[in-house]
Amino acid sequence: MKKFLVWLLAICLMFGAVGLGSPLAEAIAADGTYEGSADGMMGDVPVTVVVSGGEITEITIGEHNESPGISDAAIEGIPAAIIEAQSVDVDDVAGATVTSEAIKEAVAAALSGAASAQEASFLDSLAIEPDVIVVGAGMAGLVSAVKTAELGANVLVLEQNFRPGGSVLFAGGSISGTGFKIQKEAGIEDSPEQFYADFVRLSGGEDFNVAVAKKHTERSGEAIDWLMDEVGVDFGDEYRLDTGSYEPMYPDRVTYALAMSPSGGGLGYLDALLPKLEEYIEQGNAQLILNTEVTDVIVEDGNIVGVMVGEDEVRAPSTIIATGGYGYSEEWLLEYNFTQVTSMEPPTATGSGYNFARKAGAAFDKMEYCACYAGAIPVSGFQATLTANTAYPGAILVNKAGERILNESTATTKDKSLAYTEAEDNLVYVVLSESMMTDDVNLINGAMGAGAVDSQAKFDELLEEGKWIFKADTIEELAAAIGAGNLGATIEKYNEDAAAGSDSVFGRTENLVAFEDGPFYAIYTVPYVLMTQGGPRINDEAQLVREDGTVVGGAYLAGEIIGSANVAGDTTIGGIGHGLCATWGIIAAENAVANAGK
């Protein structure tokens, strides 16, 4: 019964997220005091929830390490909002998204009785006998589930979080493809061959999975049409269509859910996929269970035949792994990509699917390539909360030795990603003089999801701390403070070039300002990750593949875990993330259903 209530709560939460159903309190078994916790910006956020008279009457936040100032509004506002709504389906506090989400997840976990529910069997909550198990209820998992059910098979979706969505909850709306209706209506002539040619052009060759890349270009357009026509995704009253916000592709082949590019447009996919999945849940051939972590896969005779949830196992002919990337796994990032790094990925991107693939003996490709972003100040350890402005007027970027690494005024996102990846210990200092500082441009910013900060106040705070910002009256003293032996020579050369009006090292022309009057500053920065690009090897049927070319039976992949670099090479193109979810969610579902004999 306890497990059933966990499942009921999860479904109520899901319905609340899309405006379909019940308040949270309807799933509460009895009056009492409940405890739960969830990962916030700076670690666990524990809550105690009191239920009296069938309603939530009190929510107390326990001891936590969330950043003062940034998290205060969420700590105060979210519990009150939940009590008023009797639901965790309340708006996040602007500027404190991560803490807001943590409080809501902790309350949901507390009221689900997650801790005590472990006494009951996970199997007690199963309402169907699955032909296909989908691990993860992000966009890729939801696409896979809906397509599986559409094809007439029974599908069980297991999600570790308290609500579905994954990265799409925070993503923009872009998706790319070729030959889809929006593109045709705009009079644009395009083809899979042209799409593939852009992959080759932008990545500098065919150093990727050619068969998978070609299948992606062939199926990407119909995946967008399926989202629009069959699922009901809203692409806006006036369709947006362009070359993408990263490295441009030609012709225009990037469109946008809700006609939105910034964070928030991704909800257009979620708002359509969830009701569609609910139709199949009501028909009895789909089930979604939240707050349920798949801890392992069952491998027999080299095939994946099911999954483990704690000590319980559930089997099915086919399993689709749609767990997202490994961008919130410091272990995986340090193994393959960085010496030090921070992350702005959702805490659900733990790399669990990579662990499952490794256990099954899968090969891994393009793991050495992981695009990053510049300027995180690692005050919070692995979780990125602050960034320095790496394009600050007049400032230069130097490596650990004190040597400049690029043209600061014209460097693209890709240029900075490469420079930070190649820098020793992935450490880059933003160096500037006090005379360059202005109130018109922020030097310190809150990371995405962490909220805005007072730039000058935060600068002063970090300077006083003496660990992340270093100050000296002379360049020699600054070099000694950060251990950058070549900084003096670098600045001397830079000053000579500034006086001559020509940067002889990198050709910088904008804000070429000499370092003349101190004091001088150096800000310690490292890269941060938003998405990972390598992944387990698959074939063009989305099947997991070993190094010797044999297939791991019963195992299929969809979404970010495939790795955009395996499809499009060492580049970043607009809409590739959602494209991997839609295109390969459909392909994985088709083949998983066929494998199940449906």
C-alpha positions as CSV (number, residue, x, y, z in Angstrom):
1,M,0.0,0.0,0.0
2,K,2.8,2.4,0.8
3,K,4.4,1.8,-2.6
4,F,1.0,2.4,-4.3
5,L,0.8,5.7,-2.5
6,V,4.3,6.6,-3.7
7,W,3.1,5.9,-7.3
8,L,-0.2,7.8,-6.8
9,L,1.7,10.8,-5.5
10,A,4.0,10.7,-8.4
11,I,1.1,10.7,-10.9
12,C,-0.6,13.5,-9.0
13,L,2.6,15.5,-9.2
14,M,2.8,14.8,-12.9
15,F,-0.7,15.9,-13.5
16,G,-0.2,19.0,-11.5
17,A,2.7,19.9,-13.6
18,V,0.6,20.0,-16.7
19,G,-2.7,21.2,-15.1
20,L,-4.5,17.8,-15.3
21,G,-5.3,16.8,-11.9
22,S,-5.1,16.6,-8.1
23,P,-3.5,18.7,-5.4
24,L,-0.6,17.0,-3.5
25,A,-2.5,16.4,-0.3
26,E,-4.9,13.9,-2.0
27,A,-2.1,11.4,-2.0
28,I,-1.1,11.7,1.7
29,A,-2.0,8.6,3.6
30,A,-2.4,10.1,7.1
31,D,-1.7,13.0,9.4
32,G,1.8,13.0,10.7
33,T,5.3,14.4,10.4
34,Y,7.4,13.5,7.3
35,E,11.0,14.1,6.5
36,G,12.8,14.2,3.1
37,S,15.7,15.8,1.4
38,A,17.0,16.7,-2.1
39,D,20.1,18.0,-3.7
40,G,20.3,21.8,-3.8
41,M,22.9,24.1,-5.1
42,M,25.3,23.4,-2.2
43,G,24.3,19.9,-1.0
44,D,21.3,18.4,0.8
45,V,18.3,20.5,1.5
46,P,16.4,18.7,4.3
47,V,12.7,19.4,5.1
48,T,10.2,18.4,7.7
49,V,6.6,18.4,6.6
50,V,3.6,18.4,9.0
51,V,0.3,17.1,7.8
52,S,-2.8,17.8,9.9
53,G,-6.4,17.3,9.1
54,G,-5.4,16.0,5.7
55,E,-3.6,19.1,4.7
56,I,0.0,20.3,4.8
57,T,0.2,22.8,7.6
58,E,3.9,23.3,8.2
59,I,7.2,23.0,6.2
60,T,10.5,23.5,8.0
61,I,13.8,23.7,6.2
62,G,16.6,22.0,8.1
63,E,20.3,22.8,8.2
64,H,21.7,23.5,4.8
65,N,24.5,25.1,2.9
66,E,22.6,27.0,0.3
67,S,24.2,30.4,-0.6
68,P,22.9,33.2,1.6
69,G,21.4,36.0,-0.4
70,I,20.8,33.8,-3.4
71,S,18.7,31.1,-1.8
72,D,16.9,33.2,0.9
73,A,13.9,34.0,-1.2
74,A,13.3,30.4,-2.1
75,I,13.8,29.2,1.5
76,E,11.2,31.7,2.7
77,G,8.8,31.6,-0.3
78,I,8.5,28.1,-1.6
79,P,7.3,26.4,1.7
80,A,4.6,29.1,2.0
81,A,3.6,28.6,-1.6
82,I,3.3,24.9,-1.3
83,I,1.2,25.2,1.8
84,E,-1.1,27.7,0.1
85,A,-1.5,25.5,-3.0
86,Q,-1.4,22.2,-1.2
87,S,0.9,21.1,-4.1
88,V,4.5,21.2,-5.1
89,D,3.4,22.5,-8.5
90,V,4.3,26.1,-7.6
91,D,6.5,28.5,-9.5
92,D,10.2,28.7,-8.7
93,V,11.5,31.8,-7.1
94,A,13.3,33.9,-9.8
95,G,17.0,33.8,-9.3
96,A,16.9,30.7,-7.1
97,T,15.7,28.0,-9.4
98,V,18.0,25.2,-8.1
99,T,17.1,25.8,-4.4
100,S,13.4,26.1,-5.3
101,E,13.5,22.8,-7.2
102,A,15.3,21.1,-4.3
103,I,12.7,22.2,-1.7
104,K,9.9,21.0,-3.9
105,E,11.6,17.7,-4.5
106,A,12.4,17.3,-0.8
107,V,8.7,17.9,0.1
108,A,7.6,15.4,-2.5
109,A,10.0,12.8,-1.2
110,A,8.9,13.4,2.3
111,L,5.2,13.0,1.6
112,S,5.8,10.0,-0.6
113,G,7.2,8.2,2.4
114,A,10.2,7.4,0.2
115,A,12.3,6.2,3.2
116,S,9.7,4.0,4.7
117,A,8.5,2.8,1.3
118,Q,11.7,0.9,0.9
119,E,10.1,-1.7,3.3
120,A,7.6,-2.5,0.6
121,S,8.4,-4.1,-2.7
122,F,8.8,-2.0,-5.8
123,L,7.0,-4.8,-7.6
124,D,3.8,-4.0,-5.6
125,S,3.4,-0.7,-7.6
126,L,3.5,-2.4,-11.1
127,A,0.2,-2.2,-12.9
128,I,1.4,-3.6,-16.3
129,E,3.6,-6.3,-17.6
130,P,6.1,-4.3,-19.7
131,D,7.3,-5.2,-23.2
132,V,9.6,-2.2,-23.0
133,I,11.2,-0.5,-20.0
134,V,12.3,3.1,-20.4
135,V,14.8,4.3,-17.9
136,G,14.5,8.1,-17.6
137,A,11.5,10.4,-18.2
138,G,13.3,13.3,-19.8
139,M,12.4,14.3,-23.3
140,A,14.1,11.2,-24.8
141,G,12.4,8.9,-22.4
142,L,9.0,10.5,-22.9
143,V,9.3,10.3,-26.7
144,S,10.4,6.7,-26.5
145,A,7.5,5.9,-24.1
146,V,4.8,7.6,-26.2
147,K,6.1,6.0,-29.4
148,T,6.3,2.6,-27.8
149,A,2.7,2.8,-26.6
150,E,1.6,4.2,-30.0
151,L,3.0,1.1,-31.6
152,G,0.8,-1.1,-29.3
153,A,3.4,-2.3,-26.8
154,N,3.2,-2.0,-23.0
155,V,5.8,0.5,-21.7
156,L,7.0,1.1,-18.1
157,V,8.8,4.4,-17.5
158,L,11.0,4.7,-14.4
159,E,12.3,8.2,-13.3
160,Q,14.5,8.9,-10.4
161,N,13.3,12.5,-9.9
162,F,10.1,13.6,-8.3
163,R,8.8,14.9,-11.7
164,P,9.5,14.1,-15.3
165,G,11.3,16.4,-17.7
166,G,15.0,16.2,-16.9
167,S,17.1,18.7,-18.7
168,V,14.2,19.9,-20.9
169,L,12.7,21.6,-17.8
170,F,15.5,24.2,-18.1
171,A,16.3,24.1,-21.8
172,G,15.5,26.3,-24.8
173,G,13.1,25.2,-27.5
174,S,15.5,24.6,-30.4
175,I,15.4,21.4,-32.5
176,S,17.0,20.7,-35.8
177,G,16.2,18.5,-38.8
178,T,15.7,18.5,-42.5
179,G,12.7,18.2,-44.7
180,F,10.1,18.9,-42.0
181,K,6.9,20.7,-42.7
182,I,7.9,24.1,-41.2
183,Q,11.0,24.1,-43.3
184,K,9.0,23.2,-46.5
185,E,6.3,25.8,-45.8
186,A,9.1,28.4,-45.6
187,G,10.1,27.4,-49.1
188,I,13.5,26.1,-48.1
189,E,14.9,23.2,-50.1
190,D,17.1,20.9,-48.0
191,S,18.0,17.3,-47.8
192,P,19.6,14.7,-45.5
193,E,22.7,14.8,-47.7
194,Q,23.0,18.6,-47.1
195,F,22.5,18.1,-43.4
196,Y,25.2,15.4,-43.3
197,A,27.5,17.6,-45.3
198,D,27.2,20.3,-42.6
199,F,28.3,17.7,-40.0
200,V,31.4,17.0,-42.0
201,R,32.1,20.6,-42.7
202,L,31.7,21.8,-39.2
203,S,33.6,19.0,-37.5
204,G,36.3,18.9,-40.1
205,G,35.8,15.4,-41.4
206,E,33.9,12.1,-40.7
207,D,35.4,11.4,-37.3
208,F,32.1,10.2,-36.0
209,N,29.6,7.2,-36.3
210,V,28.8,7.6,-40.0
211,A,25.9,5.2,-40.1
212,V,24.3,6.8,-37.1
213,A,24.9,10.3,-38.4
214,K,23.3,9.5,-41.8
215,K,20.3,7.8,-40.1
216,H,19.9,10.9,-37.9
217,T,19.7,13.2,-40.9
218,E,17.3,10.9,-42.7
219,R,14.8,10.6,-39.8
220,S,15.2,14.0,-38.1
221,G,12.6,15.8,-40.1
222,E,9.9,13.3,-39.7
223,A,10.6,13.3,-35.9
224,I,9.8,17.0,-35.8
225,D,6.6,16.5,-37.8
226,W,5.6,13.7,-35.4
227,L,6.1,16.0,-32.5
228,M,3.9,18.6,-34.1
229,D,1.2,16.5,-35.7
230,E,0.9,13.4,-33.5
231,V,2.0,14.7,-30.1
232,G,0.8,18.3,-30.4
233,V,3.9,20.3,-29.7
234,D,3.2,24.0,-30.1
235,F,5.9,25.6,-32.3
236,G,4.3,29.0,-32.0
237,D,1.8,31.0,-34.1
238,E,4.6,32.2,-36.3
239,Y,7.3,29.6,-36.8
240,R,10.8,30.5,-36.0
241,L,13.4,29.1,-38.4
242,D,17.1,29.9,-38.5
243,T,20.7,28.6,-38.8
244,G,21.1,28.0,-35.1
245,S,22.7,29.9,-32.3
246,Y,26.0,28.0,-32.3
247,E,28.0,27.2,-35.4
248,P,25.6,28.1,-38.2
249,M,24.2,25.5,-40.6
250,Y,22.8,26.3,-44.1
251,P,20.1,26.4,-45.1
252,D,17.9,27.3,-42.1
253,R,17.0,24.0,-40.3
254,V,16.6,24.9,-36.7
255,T,13.0,25.6,-35.4
256,Y,11.7,26.2,-31.9
257,A,9.0,24.9,-29.6
258,L,6.8,27.8,-28.4
259,A,8.9,29.8,-30.9
260,M,11.4,30.3,-28.0
261,S,15.1,30.0,-28.0
262,P,16.1,30.9,-24.4
263,S,15.6,28.8,-21.4
264,G,11.9,27.9,-21.1
265,G,11.1,26.8,-24.6
266,G,11.8,23.2,-23.8
267,L,8.6,23.1,-21.8
268,G,6.8,23.1,-25.0
269,Y,7.9,19.5,-25.6
270,L,7.0,18.5,-22.0
271,D,3.6,20.1,-22.1
272,A,2.6,18.0,-25.1
273,L,4.4,14.7,-24.3
274,L,3.0,14.3,-20.8
275,P,-0.7,14.5,-21.8
276,K,-0.1,12.2,-24.7
277,L,1.5,9.7,-22.3
278,E,-1.4,10.0,-20.0
279,E,-3.7,8.9,-22.7
280,Y,-1.8,5.6,-22.9
281,I,-1.7,5.4,-19.1
282,E,-5.5,5.6,-19.1
283,Q,-5.7,2.9,-21.8
284,G,-3.7,0.6,-19.6
285,N,-0.6,0.0,-21.7
286,A,1.7,2.6,-20.1
287,Q,2.9,3.4,-16.6
288,L,5.1,6.1,-15.2
289,I,6.6,5.8,-11.8
290,L,8.5,8.7,-10.4
291,N,10.9,8.9,-7.3
292,T,12.2,5.6,-8.4
293,E,15.9,5.1,-9.2
294,V,17.1,2.3,-11.5
295,T,20.2,1.1,-9.6
296,D,21.4,-1.5,-12.1
297,V,20.7,-3.5,-15.2
298,I,20.3,-7.2,-15.4
299,V,22.7,-8.8,-17.8
300,E,22.3,-12.4,-18.8
301,D,24.3,-14.1,-21.7
302,G,25.5,-10.7,-22.8
303,N,22.0,-9.2,-23.1
304,I,20.1,-6.7,-20.9
305,V,17.0,-8.4,-19.8
306,G,15.7,-6.0,-17.2
307,V,16.5,-3.5,-14.5
308,M,17.0,-3.4,-10.7
309,V,15.3,-1.0,-8.4
310,G,17.0,-1.5,-5.1
311,E,16.7,-5.2,-4.4
312,D,13.8,-5.6,-6.7
313,E,14.0,-6.6,-10.4
314,V,11.7,-6.1,-13.2
315,R,12.2,-7.8,-16.6
316,A,11.2,-7.0,-20.1
317,P,12.3,-8.1,-23.6
318,S,13.6,-4.6,-24.4
319,T,15.1,-1.7,-22.3
320,I,15.6,1.8,-23.6
321,I,18.3,3.7,-21.7
322,A,17.3,7.4,-21.8
323,T,19.1,8.7,-18.7
324,G,20.7,11.8,-20.3
325,G,24.4,12.7,-20.2
326,Y,27.1,12.5,-17.5
327,G,27.4,16.2,-17.0
328,Y,26.6,16.0,-13.3
329,S,29.0,13.2,-12.6
330,E,32.3,14.6,-11.5
331,E,33.7,11.0,-11.6
332,W,33.0,10.6,-15.3
333,L,34.1,14.1,-16.3
334,L,37.4,13.7,-14.5
335,E,38.0,10.2,-16.0
336,Y,37.6,11.4,-19.5
337,N,37.7,15.1,-19.9
338,F,39.1,17.4,-17.2
339,T,41.4,17.9,-14.3
340,Q,39.0,20.3,-12.6
341,V,35.5,21.2,-13.8
342,T,32.1,22.5,-12.6
343,S,28.6,21.7,-13.8
344,M,25.4,23.5,-14.6
345,E,23.7,20.3,-15.6
346,P,20.6,19.1,-13.7
347,P,21.5,16.8,-10.7
348,T,19.7,14.0,-12.6
349,A,22.5,13.8,-15.2
350,T,24.5,11.4,-13.0
351,G,25.9,9.2,-15.8
352,S,24.0,6.2,-14.6
353,G,23.2,5.0,-18.1
354,Y,27.0,5.0,-18.8
355,N,27.5,2.8,-15.9
356,F,24.8,0.4,-17.2
357,A,26.4,0.4,-20.7
358,R,29.8,-0.3,-19.2
359,K,28.5,-3.2,-17.3
360,A,27.0,-4.6,-20.5
361,G,30.4,-4.4,-22.2
362,A,29.6,-1.6,-24.6
363,A,32.2,0.4,-26.4
364,F,32.5,4.1,-25.8
365,D,33.2,6.7,-28.5
366,K,34.2,10.4,-28.6
367,M,34.4,10.5,-24.8
368,E,37.5,12.6,-25.1
369,Y,35.4,15.4,-26.6
370,C,33.3,17.4,-24.2
371,A,32.5,21.0,-25.0
372,C,32.7,23.3,-22.0
373,Y,32.0,26.9,-21.2
374,A,34.4,29.5,-19.8
375,G,34.7,31.3,-16.5
376,A,33.2,29.4,-13.6
377,I,34.6,30.4,-10.2
378,P,34.5,27.2,-8.3
379,V,33.4,28.7,-4.9
380,S,30.8,25.9,-4.5
381,G,32.9,23.0,-5.6
382,F,31.5,20.9,-8.5
383,Q,28.2,22.8,-8.7
384,A,28.7,26.0,-10.7
385,T,27.2,29.0,-8.9
386,L,29.3,32.0,-10.0
387,T,31.0,33.0,-13.3
388,A,33.5,35.7,-14.2
389,N,33.0,37.8,-17.3
390,T,35.6,36.4,-19.6
391,A,34.8,39.1,-22.2
392,Y,35.3,42.0,-19.7
393,P,36.6,45.1,-21.5
394,G,40.4,45.3,-21.2
395,A,40.9,42.0,-19.4
396,I,43.1,39.2,-20.7
397,L,42.9,35.5,-20.1
398,V,46.1,33.7,-19.0
399,N,46.9,30.1,-18.2
400,K,48.5,28.7,-15.0
401,A,51.9,29.8,-16.3
402,G,50.7,33.4,-16.9
403,E,50.6,33.1,-20.7
404,R,47.7,34.5,-22.8
405,I,45.6,31.7,-24.5
406,L,43.5,33.5,-27.2
407,N,42.2,36.7,-28.7
408,E,39.9,37.8,-25.8
409,S,37.8,40.2,-27.9
410,T,36.9,37.9,-30.8
411,A,37.0,34.5,-29.2
412,T,33.9,32.4,-29.8
413,T,32.3,30.0,-27.4
414,K,34.1,27.1,-29.2
415,D,37.5,29.0,-29.0
416,K,37.1,29.4,-25.3
417,S,36.0,25.8,-24.8
418,L,39.1,24.6,-26.5
419,A,41.4,27.0,-24.6
420,Y,40.0,26.0,-21.2
421,T,40.2,22.3,-22.2
422,E,43.8,22.6,-23.2
423,A,44.9,24.8,-20.3
424,E,47.0,23.1,-17.6
425,D,44.7,21.9,-14.8
426,N,41.9,23.6,-16.8
427,L,42.8,26.8,-14.9
428,V,42.5,30.2,-16.5
429,Y,42.9,33.5,-14.8
430,V,40.9,36.6,-15.8
431,V,43.5,39.4,-15.3
432,L,42.7,43.1,-15.2
433,S,43.6,46.4,-13.6
434,E,41.4,48.5,-11.3
435,S,41.5,51.3,-13.9
436,M,39.6,49.0,-16.3
437,M,36.7,48.3,-13.9
438,T,33.4,50.0,-14.5
439,D,29.9,50.0,-13.0
440,D,28.4,49.6,-16.5
441,V,29.5,46.0,-17.0
442,N,29.2,43.1,-14.6
443,L,32.5,41.3,-13.8
444,I,30.9,38.6,-11.6
445,N,27.6,36.9,-12.4
446,G,25.4,34.2,-11.0
447,A,25.5,31.0,-12.9
448,M,22.4,29.8,-14.8
449,G,19.8,28.7,-12.3
450,A,21.7,30.2,-9.4
451,G,20.3,33.7,-9.7
452,A,21.6,37.2,-10.2
453,V,24.2,38.6,-7.8
454,D,25.5,42.1,-7.0
455,S,28.6,42.1,-9.0
456,Q,30.6,44.5,-7.0
457,A,29.5,43.1,-3.6
458,K,30.3,39.6,-4.7
459,F,33.7,40.7,-6.1
460,D,34.5,42.4,-2.7
461,E,33.4,39.3,-0.8
462,L,35.6,36.9,-2.9
463,L,38.5,39.3,-2.7
464,E,38.3,39.4,1.1
465,E,38.1,35.6,1.1
466,G,41.5,35.6,-0.6
467,K,41.0,32.3,-2.5
468,W,39.4,33.1,-5.8
469,I,40.4,36.7,-6.5
470,F,43.9,37.9,-6.0
471,K,45.0,41.6,-5.7
472,A,48.5,43.1,-5.9
473,D,50.0,46.6,-6.5
474,T,52.4,45.4,-9.1
475,I,52.3,42.7,-11.8
476,E,55.3,41.0,-10.2
477,E,53.5,40.7,-6.9
478,L,50.4,39.4,-8.7
479,A,52.5,36.8,-10.6
480,A,53.9,35.6,-7.3
481,A,50.5,35.5,-5.6
482,I,49.1,33.1,-8.3
483,G,52.3,31.3,-9.1
484,A,52.3,32.4,-12.7
485,G,56.0,32.8,-13.6
486,N,55.5,34.1,-17.1
487,L,52.8,36.7,-16.2
488,G,55.4,39.6,-16.1
489,A,56.7,38.9,-19.5
490,T,53.2,38.4,-20.9
491,I,52.1,41.8,-19.6
492,E,55.2,43.5,-20.8
493,K,54.7,42.2,-24.3
494,Y,51.0,43.1,-24.2
495,N,51.7,46.6,-23.0
496,E,54.2,47.1,-25.9
497,D,51.6,45.9,-28.4
498,A,48.9,48.2,-26.8
499,A,51.2,51.2,-27.2
500,A,51.8,50.2,-30.8
501,G,48.1,49.6,-31.4
502,S,48.6,46.1,-32.7
503,D,48.4,42.8,-30.8
504,S,51.3,40.8,-32.3
505,V,50.4,37.6,-30.5
506,F,46.7,37.1,-31.2
507,G,45.7,40.1,-33.3
508,R,43.4,41.6,-30.8
509,T,42.1,45.1,-31.8
510,E,39.2,45.8,-29.5
511,N,39.9,47.1,-25.9
512,L,43.6,46.8,-26.4
513,V,44.4,48.6,-23.2
514,A,47.8,48.7,-21.4
515,F,48.2,47.5,-17.8
516,E,49.7,50.7,-16.4
517,D,48.4,51.6,-13.1
518,G,47.6,49.1,-10.3
519,P,46.2,47.6,-8.3
520,F,45.9,44.5,-10.5
521,Y,43.6,41.5,-10.1
522,A,43.5,37.9,-11.2
523,I,40.3,35.8,-11.0
524,Y,40.6,32.0,-10.7
525,T,38.2,30.3,-13.2
526,V,37.6,26.8,-14.5
527,P,35.3,25.4,-17.2
528,Y,31.7,24.4,-16.6
529,V,29.6,21.8,-18.5
530,L,26.0,22.1,-19.8
531,M,25.9,19.0,-22.0
532,T,28.2,16.0,-22.7
533,Q,29.0,14.9,-26.2
534,G,30.5,11.4,-26.0
535,G,28.6,8.2,-25.3
536,P,28.2,4.4,-25.6
537,R,28.4,3.1,-29.2
538,I,25.2,2.3,-31.0
539,N,24.2,1.1,-34.5
540,D,21.7,2.8,-36.7
541,E,18.9,0.9,-35.0
542,A,19.8,2.5,-31.6
543,Q,21.2,-0.9,-30.3
544,L,24.0,-0.9,-27.8
545,V,27.2,-2.2,-29.5
546,R,30.5,-3.7,-28.1
547,E,34.0,-3.0,-29.3
548,D,34.0,-6.2,-31.4
549,G,30.8,-5.0,-33.2
550,T,28.4,-7.4,-31.5
551,V,25.1,-6.1,-30.2
552,V,24.0,-6.1,-26.6
553,G,20.6,-7.7,-27.0
554,G,17.6,-6.0,-25.6
555,A,19.4,-2.7,-25.1
556,Y,18.6,0.6,-26.9
557,L,19.7,4.2,-26.4
558,A,18.0,7.6,-26.9
559,G,18.8,11.2,-26.2
560,E,21.9,12.8,-24.8
561,I,23.5,9.6,-23.8
562,I,24.1,8.8,-27.5
563,G,26.5,11.7,-27.6
564,S,26.1,14.5,-30.1
565,A,29.8,14.1,-31.1
566,N,29.0,10.6,-32.3
567,V,26.3,12.0,-34.6
568,A,27.6,15.5,-35.6
569,G,31.3,15.3,-34.7
570,D,33.4,17.7,-32.7
571,T,31.1,20.7,-33.1
572,T,28.0,22.3,-31.5
573,I,25.0,22.9,-33.7
574,G,21.6,24.3,-32.8
575,G,18.9,21.9,-31.8
576,I,21.1,18.8,-31.7
577,G,20.1,18.1,-28.1
578,H,16.3,17.9,-28.7
579,G,17.0,16.3,-32.0
580,L,18.8,13.4,-30.4
581,C,15.8,13.0,-28.0
582,A,13.1,13.0,-30.7
583,T,14.9,11.2,-33.6
584,W,16.5,8.5,-31.5
585,G,13.6,8.2,-29.1
586,I,11.4,7.2,-32.1
587,I,14.1,4.9,-33.6
588,A,14.8,3.2,-30.2
589,A,11.0,2.7,-29.6
590,E,10.5,1.2,-33.1
591,N,13.2,-1.4,-32.7
592,A,12.5,-2.1,-29.0
593,V,8.9,-2.9,-29.9
594,A,10.0,-5.1,-32.8
595,N,12.4,-6.9,-30.5
596,A,9.5,-7.5,-28.1
597,G,7.6,-9.2,-30.9
598,K,4.9,-6.5,-31.0
